[in-house]
Every structure is written in C-alpha cells, then in structure tokens.
Amino acid sequence: MTLSSEHGDLGAEDLKIITLARSARARNGVPEGAAVRDETGRTYVAGTVELESLKLSALRTAVAMAVASGAQSLEAAAVVSSAESASDEDRAAVRDLGGPETPVLLAGPDGQLRVAVTAG
C-alpha cells in the first residue's frame, strides 16, 4: 500500500518506522530517534546514546540492535532529527547491513518527511 499526502509516496510500513522513530525521540527526550526494518519485517527502534564512554547516533544504535538480534539485511531506515540530512556515518551503517539501495528516510521533529535517499 502506498500513501500519498504530505509524506509523498510512502508505504504504510515506511510511515510506521517514521512514527516509531518520532516516538522514541519524544519518549526519551533525545536529539534523534530512529527505526529500521529488517528482511523479515521486524523493526528496531532507538534513540541517541550519549554516555561519557559511548556516543552513537540513533540510526547507528538501531542498526546495531538489528545486527545484535540476528538481522541479515535491512529493508528501510528512518531517522527523526532536526538535522537537514543523514550523516555519512549513519548512511554507511545502513549500507553495511542493507546495501547501497536501502532507503534512508529523514523526517523532522514534526514527523514530516524531509528527504528520502539511498544508503549508497
């Protein structure tokens, strides 16, 4: 199913990971929230990690959670942030697990899609 609206032509599953990413950001009070969907349709949701000894973006944390849970690849990734684009490091993490054609969706804090790019 493809939904057209203020989100462009996103399917229901892509809208779902944007919503999950937005919820993680708000619930945890962190700068970013992210969600990824693996090859089986499972989703992994994370927020920014900022410890003295460990700093990870929300998207890299979500990718790490997918890998740690046995995911073999990714179908899509979403990050909710005030940033204008996904960082090279975030896209590289998605590319490492999902390949260069994996979509990376960037939405603003309001949940509105800003840009959709591939990990490559």
Buried (B, 14 or more C-beta within 10 A) or exposed (E): EEEEEEBEEBEEEBBBBBBBBBBBBBEBEBBBBBBBBBEEEEBBBBBBBEEEEEEBBBBBBBBBBBBEEEBEEBBBBBBBBEBEBBBEEBBBBBBEBBEEEBBBBBBBBEBEBBEBBBBE
